[in-house]
Amino acid sequence: MSQAEVAPVQSPYAAFGHGDIATIITATNGGSTAAARTHPLLGSWKGPQGVQAFFEELARLQDFSEFTPREFLYAGGRVFVLGYYASTMGKNGRKAASDWVHIFTVRGGKVAGFLEFTDTADFARAWKD
């Protein structure tokens, strides 16, 4: 694995840690994420406007106490990131945490696609009133 293959993914993680959403959007060429609708952040977010809307909602709805990418792996044109996060739901103070896997498709030095695998049940449980 070369640094050039992983760099387009590492930069947005550093930007997220500083609340720099513009850098995340610049690093994408219209990525999206998808999951079930049991929490307002789960679903499809497409294009730069969708990425912007996702991170605005994330900042409004959840407060992260930890967000740690632990390992970056490259295979077959994709970057796999293994990590952990923990957050508190703003509406009710409940906490959720999970290990996660993020899978990025990188084309032309930019993120072209994104998938996330996490414990959505824990976040749905924390979101419920």
LOVEXDO-287210 format. One record per residue: residue number from 1; residue in three letters; chain; x, y, z of N, C-alpha, C, O in turn. Coordinates in Angstrom, 3 decimals, padded with zeros to 6 digits. Layout:
BEGIN
> NUM_ALA_A_X_Y_Z_X_Y_Z_X_Y_Z_X_Y_Z .
...
//
This chain:
BEGIN
> 1_MET_A_000.851_-001.172_000.000_000.000_000.000_000.000_000.889_001.225_000.000_001.811_001.331_000.809 .
> 2_SER_A_000.615_002.151_-000.905_001.396_003.376_-000.942_000.627_004.518_-000.281_-000.600_004.488_-000.188 .
> 3_GLN_A_001.360_005.506_000.167_000.750_006.677_000.794_-000.176_007.398_-000.179_-001.204_007.935_000.231 .
> 4_ALA_A_000.176_007.416_-001.464_-000.643_008.105_-002.466_-002.032_007.488_-002.583_-002.998_008.193_-002.872 .
> 5_GLU_A_-002.140_006.190_-002.364_-003.435_005.524_-002.474_-004.332_005.812_-001.275_-005.556_005.821_-001.410 .
> 6_VAL_A_-003.749_006.043_-000.124_-004.512_006.243_001.105_-004.724_007.718_001.430_-005.688_008.061_002.115 .
> 7_ALA_A_-003.847_008.593_000.957_-003.898_010.024_001.299_-005.253_010.675_001.037_-005.691_011.473_001.866 .
> 8_PRO_A_-005.956_010.379_-000.085_-007.246_011.035_-000.298_-008.284_010.721_000.775_-009.264_011.452_000.916 .
> 9_VAL_A_-008.083_009.647_001.529_-009.009_009.274_002.592_-008.533_009.805_003.944_-009.360_010.199_004.765 .
> 10_GLN_A_-007.236_009.825_004.193_-006.715_010.287_005.479_-006.996_011.769_005.708_-007.318_012.167_006.827 .
> 11_SER_A_-006.880_012.574_004.686_-007.092_014.012_004.810_-008.487_014.363_005.335_-008.591_015.195_006.236 .
> 12_PRO_A_-009.567_013.764_004.808_-010.892_014.082_005.355_-011.070_013.689_006.821_-011.797_014.362_007.551 .
> 13_TYR_A_-010.423_012.616_007.262_-010.518_012.248_008.680_-009.894_013.317_009.556_-010.459_013.687_010.586 .
> 14_ALA_A_-008.734_013.816_009.157_-008.090_014.890_009.920_-008.981_016.127_009.914_-009.119_016.795_010.939 .
> 15_ALA_A_-009.584_016.438_008.776_-010.468_017.600_008.665_-011.680_017.452_009.581_-012.089_018.422_010.219 .
> 16_PHE_A_-012.260_016.251_009.657_-013.415_016.021_010.525_-013.059_016.314_011.971_-013.857_016.893_012.708 .
> 17_GLY_A_-011.870_015.918_012.374_-011.418_016.165_013.733_-011.329_017.633_014.090_-011.366_017.997_015.266 .
> 18_HIS_A_-011.210_018.482_013.073_-011.125_019.937_013.287_-012.412_020.658_012.880_-012.471_021.887_012.900 .
> 19_GLY_A_-013.440_019.892_012.511_-014.699_020.499_012.096_-014.625_021.178_010.739_-015.439_022.051_010.438 .
> 20_ASP_A_-013.654_020.784_009.911_-013.420_021.404_008.606_-014.172_020.640_007.519_-013.582_019.836_006.797 .
> 21_ILE_A_-015.460_020.892_007.407_-016.309_020.173_006.471_-015.985_020.542_005.022_-016.133_019.705_004.131 .
> 22_ALA_A_-015.550_021.762_004.774_-015.209_022.186_003.408_-014.111_021.302_002.829_-014.156_020.963_001.646 .
> 23_THR_A_-013.132_020.925_003.635_-012.056_020.053_003.153_-012.595_018.669_002.817_-012.144_018.046_001.855 .
> 24_ILE_A_-013.555_018.181_003.597_-014.158_016.881_003.309_-014.880_016.928_001.971_-014.733_016.020_001.153 .
> 25_ILE_A_-015.650_017.970_001.744_-016.388_018.102_000.484_-015.431_018.213_-000.688_-015.668_017.610_-001.734 .
> 26_THR_A_-014.351_018.974_-000.535_-013.365_019.126_-001.595_-012.713_017.794_-001.937_-012.314_017.579_-003.082 .
> 27_ALA_A_-012.599_016.905_-000.970_-011.944_015.610_-001.188_-012.844_014.602_-001.888_-012.392_013.509_-002.228 .
> 28_THR_A_-014.104_014.946_-002.110_-015.033_014.009_-002.739_-015.383_014.463_-004.141_-015.218_015.631_-004.494 .
> 29_ASN_A_-015.867_013.525_-004.933_-016.416_013.895_-006.235_-017.865_013.462_-006.316_-018.365_013.110_-007.385 .
> 30_GLY_A_-018.542_013.492_-005.160_-019.968_013.178_-005.140_-020.288_011.868_-004.453_-021.182_011.153_-004.906 .
> 31_GLY_A_-019.602_011.523_-003.386_-019.838_010.272_-002.671_-021.178_010.233_-001.992_-021.872_011.246_-001.902 .
> 32_SER_A_-021.548_009.055_-001.511_-022.809_008.903_-000.805_-022.644_007.830_000.258_-021.678_007.068_000.247 .
> 33_THR_A_-023.587_007.781_001.163_-023.629_006.736_002.180_-025.055_006.213_002.251_-025.986_006.928_001.879 .
> 34_ALA_A_-025.251_004.994_002.716_-026.602_004.444_002.766_-026.768_003.520_003.956_-025.827_002.836_004.358 .
> 35_ALA_A_-027.968_003.503_004.517_-028.325_002.590_005.603_-029.825_002.715_005.849_-030.525_003.377_005.083 .
> 36_ALA_A_-030.318_002.091_006.899_-031.748_002.111_007.218_-032.168_003.477_007.753_-031.307_004.289_008.089 .
> 37_ARG_A_-033.467_003.749_007.840_-034.007_005.034_008.277_-034.444_005.032_009.739_-035.527_005.534_010.041 .
> 38_THR_A_-033.667_004.501_010.636_-034.026_004.466_012.048_-033.375_005.595_012.830_-033.534_005.682_014.047 .
> 39_HIS_A_-032.653_006.446_012.146_-031.951_007.595_012.728_-031.834_008.610_011.592_-031.601_008.203_010.454 .
> 40_PRO_A_-031.981_009.898_011.844_-032.001_010.883_010.757_-030.744_010.926_009.897_-030.800_011.410_008.766 .
> 41_LEU_A_-029.624_010.442_010.390_-028.391_010.488_009.608_-028.222_009.274_008.707_-027.353_009.267_007.834 .
> 42_LEU_A_-029.031_008.265_008.904_-028.907_007.059_008.103_-029.759_007.192_006.857_-030.945_007.511_006.935 .
> 43_GLY_A_-029.162_006.951_005.727_-029.844_007.073_004.452_-028.841_007.412_003.371_-027.638_007.236_003.565 .
> 44_SER_A_-029.310_007.889_002.250_-028.424_008.240_001.143_-028.156_009.739_001.136_-029.067_010.549_001.309 .
> 45_TRP_A_-026.907_010.088_000.937_-026.472_011.481_000.867_-025.610_011.583_-000.382_-024.505_011.042_-000.406 .
> 46_LYS_A_-026.084_012.257_-001.414_-025.408_012.224_-002.708_-024.902_013.601_-003.123_-025.539_014.624_-002.870 .
> 47_GLY_A_-023.745_013.594_-003.762_-023.159_014.810_-004.304_-022.604_015.717_-003.219_-022.801_015.463_-002.031 .
> 48_PRO_A_-021.915_016.768_-003.622_-021.334_017.704_-002.650_-022.374_018.317_-001.713_-022.097_018.516_-000.530 .
> 49_GLN_A_-023.577_018.621_-002.232_-024.618_019.194_-001.384_-025.084_018.177_-000.347_-025.366_018.543_000.794 .
> 50_GLY_A_-025.165_016.917_-000.729_-025.548_015.878_000.210_-024.514_015.670_001.296_-024.857_015.469_002.461 .
> 51_VAL_A_-023.236_015.718_000.911_-022.157_015.585_001.894_-022.217_016.754_002.872_-022.081_016.564_004.080 .
> 52_GLN_A_-022.420_017.957_002.352_-022.536_019.151_003.194_-023.716_019.005_004.157_-023.580_019.264_005.353 .
> 53_ALA_A_-024.873_018.588_003.634_-026.068_018.436_004.467_-025.852_017.373_005.548_-026.272_017.556_006.690 .
> 54_PHE_A_-025.202_016.268_005.192_-024.933_015.217_006.171_-024.120_015.757_007.340_-024.485_015.542_008.496 .
> 55_PHE_A_-023.021_016.454_007.057_-022.164_016.927_008.136_-022.808_018.055_008.942_-022.520_018.200_010.130 .
> 56_GLU_A_-023.668_018.849_008.322_-024.416_019.857_009.080_-025.372_019.186_010.059_-025.473_019.594_011.216 .
> 57_GLU_A_-026.081_018.140_009.586_-026.991_017.399_010.454_-026.232_016.685_011.564_-026.669_016.676_012.715 .
> 58_LEU_A_-025.111_016.094_011.223_-024.299_015.399_012.216_-023.900_016.342_013.348_-024.013_015.994_014.524 .
> 59_ALA_A_-023.435_017.530_012.990_-023.024_018.517_014.000_-024.214_018.964_014.849_-024.055_019.250_016.036 .
> 60_ARG_A_-025.389_019.026_014.254_-026.584_019.468_014.960_-027.143_018.393_015.897_-027.673_018.711_016.961 .
> 61_LEU_A_-027.025_017.123_015.502_-027.710_016.045_016.210_-026.859_015.271_017.211_-027.387_014.748_018.192 .
> 62_GLN_A_-025.547_015.191_016.975_-024.704_014.347_017.807_-023.435_015.087_018.220_-022.900_015.913_017.480 .
> 63_ASP_A_-022.977_014.762_019.420_-021.719_015.306_019.933_-020.764_014.142_020.145_-021.011_013.279_020.988 .
> 64_PHE_A_-019.667_014.112_019.381_-018.717_013.007_019.469_-017.741_013.212_020.618_-017.114_014.264_020.738 .
> 65_SER_A_-017.623_012.197_021.456_-016.598_012.195_022.494_-015.359_011.463_022.000_-014.263_011.651_022.529 .
> 66_GLU_A_-015.540_010.623_020.976_-014.399_009.939_020.368_-014.708_009.635_018.912_-015.812_009.216_018.567 .
> 67_PHE_A_-013.722_009.853_018.075_-013.790_009.472_016.667_-012.370_009.122_016.264_-011.538_010.004_016.053 .
> 68_THR_A_-012.099_007.819_016.158_-010.731_007.367_015.981_-010.598_006.396_014.816_-010.969_005.229_014.939 .
> 69_PRO_A_-010.068_006.866_013.678_-009.688_005.899_012.646_-008.428_005.176_013.128_-007.449_005.820_013.504 .
> 70_ARG_A_-008.452_003.844_013.117_-007.348_003.079_013.700_-006.425_002.456_012.666_-005.227_002.304_012.908 .
> 71_GLU_A_-006.977_002.096_011.516_-006.162_001.396_010.529_-006.661_001.729_009.131_-007.868_001.750_008.887 .
> 72_PHE_A_-005.738_001.987_008.218_-006.037_002.274_006.821_-005.456_001.150_005.968_-004.265_000.852_006.060 .
> 73_LEU_A_-006.291_000.527_005.139_-005.855_-000.572_004.285_-006.276_-000.272_002.853_-007.333_000.315_002.623 .
> 74_TYR_A_-005.450_-000.675_001.889_-005.770_-000.449_000.486_-005.830_-001.785_-000.232_-004.950_-002.630_-000.061 .
> 75_ALA_A_-006.877_-001.978_-001.044_-006.994_-003.184_-001.861_-007.949_-002.918_-003.011_-009.052_-002.411_-002.808 .
> 76_GLY_A_-007.528_-003.259_-004.203_-008.404_-003.224_-005.369_-009.075_-001.897_-005.645_-010.254_-001.870_-005.995 .
> 77_GLY_A_-008.363_-000.804_-005.498_-008.942_000.507_-005.768_-009.787_001.067_-004.646_-010.435_002.100_-004.811 .
> 78_ARG_A_-009.787_000.406_-003.518_-010.566_000.868_-002.369_-009.672_001.039_-001.145_-008.677_000.334_-000.975 .
> 79_VAL_A_-010.051_001.987_-000.306_-009.389_002.190_000.971_-010.378_001.781_002.057_-011.510_002.263_002.097 .
> 80_PHE_A_-009.936_000.889_002.934_-010.735_000.395_004.050_-010.177_001.013_005.315_-008.978_000.928_005.580 .
> 81_VAL_A_-011.054_001.639_006.101_-010.626_002.277_007.341_-011.400_001.618_008.480_-012.630_001.572_008.465 .
> 82_LEU_A_-010.665_001.111_009.461_-011.266_000.516_010.648_-011.125_001.501_011.791_-010.057_002.081_011.988 .
> 83_GLY_A_-012.198_001.694_012.547_-012.131_002.667_013.626_-013.211_002.481_014.666_-013.905_001.466_014.709 .
> 84_TYR_A_-013.328_003.497_015.502_-014.269_003.483_016.618_-014.782_004.903_016.832_-014.033_005.870_016.695 .
> 85_TYR_A_-016.081_005.020_017.173_-016.607_006.310_017.593_-017.604_006.155_018.723_-018.203_005.096_018.915 .
> 86_ALA_A_-017.767_007.245_019.469_-018.745_007.320_020.551_-019.336_008.720_020.517_-018.619_009.705_020.341 .
> 87_SER_A_-020.653_008.798_020.686_-021.286_010.116_020.659_-022.504_010.141_021.567_-022.993_009.109_022.026 .
> 88_THR_A_-022.975_011.359_021.808_-024.166_011.602_022.617_-025.212_012.255_021.725_-024.910_013.183_020.974 .
> 89_MET_A_-026.443_011.762_021.815_-027.537_012.344_021.040_-027.959_013.656_021.691_-028.246_013.698_022.888 .
> 90_GLY_A_-027.995_014.717_020.907_-028.339_016.030_021.431_-029.754_016.127_021.952_-030.009_016.885_022.888 .
> 91_LYS_A_-030.684_015.383_021.374_-032.094_015.528_021.748_-032.435_014.880_023.075_-033.411_015.277_023.712 .
> 92_ASN_A_-031.636_013.863_023.528_-032.018_013.172_024.755_-030.842_012.799_025.655_-031.049_012.255_026.740 .
> 93_GLY_A_-029.617_013.081_025.227_-028.448_012.804_026.050_-028.018_011.348_026.092_-027.084_010.998_026.815 .
> 94_ARG_A_-028.690_010.495_025.324_-028.292_009.084_025.308_-027.013_008.900_024.504_-026.727_009.649_023.570 .
> 95_LYS_A_-026.255_007.884_024.893_-024.969_007.641_024.262_-025.030_006.424_023.352_-025.793_005.488_023.590 .
> 96_ALA_A_-024.213_006.456_022.308_-024.055_005.321_021.397_-022.578_005.229_021.039_-021.876_006.238_020.983 .
> 97_ALA_A_-022.118_004.006_020.796_-020.717_003.802_020.432_-020.619_002.539_019.589_-021.432_001.624_019.717 .
> 98_SER_A_-019.608_002.506_018.723_-019.443_001.341_017.869_-018.080_001.340_017.203_-017.494_002.387_016.928 .
> 99_ASP_A_-017.593_000.131_016.953_-016.515_-000.023_015.983_-017.156_000.191_014.623_-018.366_000.018_014.477 .
> 100_TRP_A_-016.367_000.562_013.629_-016.895_000.764_012.289_-015.857_000.407_011.238_-014.659_000.320_011.510 .
> 101_VAL_A_-016.365_000.202_010.023_-015.528_000.033_008.831_-016.060_001.016_007.808_-017.252_001.008_007.500 .
> 102_HIS_A_-015.199_001.852_007.284_-015.534_002.755_006.187_-014.810_002.247_004.939_-013.626_001.915_004.994 .
> 103_ILE_A_-015.518_002.191_003.830_-014.931_001.731_002.573_-015.071_002.866_001.562_-016.176_003.306_001.248 .
> 104_PHE_A_-013.943_003.321_001.069_-013.900_004.420_000.104_-013.438_003.916_-001.251_-012.453_003.184_-001.346 .
> 105_THR_A_-014.144_004.304_-002.291_-013.664_004.117_-003.656_-013.000_005.429_-004.041_-013.607_006.493_-003.922 .
> 106_VAL_A_-011.759_005.358_-004.502_-010.998_006.552_-004.850_-010.726_006.537_-006.350_-010.230_005.551_-006.895 .
> 107_ARG_A_-011.061_007.651_-007.010_-010.785_007.819_-008.446_-010.206_009.195_-008.678_-010.759_010.197_-008.224 .
> 108_GLY_A_-009.097_009.243_-009.381_-008.484_010.532_-009.692_-008.073_011.314_-008.457_-008.091_012.545_-008.465 .
> 109_GLY_A_-007.704_010.612_-007.405_-007.261_011.283_-006.185_-008.373_011.853_-005.329_-008.105_012.597_-004.385 .
> 110_LYS_A_-009.643_011.513_-005.646_-010.781_011.986_-004.861_-011.673_010.817_-004.490_-011.674_009.778_-005.151 .
> 111_VAL_A_-012.432_011.006_-003.421_-013.363_009.981_-002.980_-014.558_009.963_-003.934_-015.246_010.969_-004.104 .
> 112_ALA_A_-014.792_008.808_-004.551_-015.890_008.661_-005.502_-017.062_007.880_-004.916_-018.171_007.935_-005.446 .
> 113_GLY_A_-016.825_007.163_-003.840_-017.891_006.393_-003.217_-017.543_006.076_-001.779_-016.369_006.017_-001.414 .
> 114_PHE_A_-018.569_005.871_-000.961_-018.369_005.621_000.459_-019.446_004.683_000.972_-020.627_004.856_000.669 .
> 115_LEU_A_-019.037_003.688_001.750_-019.955_002.805_002.477_-019.495_002.745_003.925_-018.300_002.800_004.214 .
> 116_GLU_A_-020.455_002.631_004.826_-020.132_002.516_006.249_-020.838_001.301_006.823_-022.016_001.061_006.556 .
> 117_PHE_A_-020.096_000.539_007.616_-020.646_-000.579_008.360_-020.411_-000.290_009.837_-019.273_-000.122_010.276 .
> 118_THR_A_-021.506_-000.235_010.601_-021.442_000.110_012.012_-022.610_-000.545_012.730_-023.434_-001.206_012.098 .
> 119_ASP_A_-022.688_-000.372_014.018_-023.794_-000.905_014.803_-024.955_000.092_014.755_-025.154_000.863_015.694 .
> 120_THR_A_-025.708_000.074_013.675_-026.814_001.021_013.531_-027.875_000.805_014.605_-028.579_001.748_014.968 .
> 121_ALA_A_-028.003_-000.413_015.119_-029.000_-000.681_016.167_-028.697_000.118_017.428_-029.621_000.594_018.087 .
> 122_ASP_A_-027.425_000.273_017.777_-027.078_001.040_018.975_-027.431_002.511_018.784_-027.914_003.155_019.716 .
> 123_PHE_A_-027.198_003.047_017.598_-027.536_004.448_017.334_-029.044_004.640_017.259_-029.552_005.667_017.709 .
> 124_ALA_A_-029.769_003.680_016.703_-031.233_003.766_016.671_-031.798_003.712_018.086_-032.720_004.460_018.412 .
> 125_ARG_A_-031.250_002.824_018.940_-031.686_002.729_020.330_-031.461_004.048_021.058_-032.339_004.526_021.775 .
> 126_ALA_A_-030.288_004.628_020.873_-029.973_005.897_021.541_-030.851_007.040_021.031_-031.143_007.975_021.776 .
> 127_TRP_A_-031.265_006.973_019.792_-032.062_008.038_019.198_-033.504_008.036_019.697_-034.126_009.094_019.791 .
> 128_LYS_A_-034.044_006.850_020.018_-035.447_006.742_020.438_-035.711_007.576_021.681_-034.861_007.705_022.563 .
> 129_ASP_A_-036.921_008.142_021.725_-037.350_008.890_022.923_-037.783_007.943_024.006_-038.176_008.380_025.087 .
//
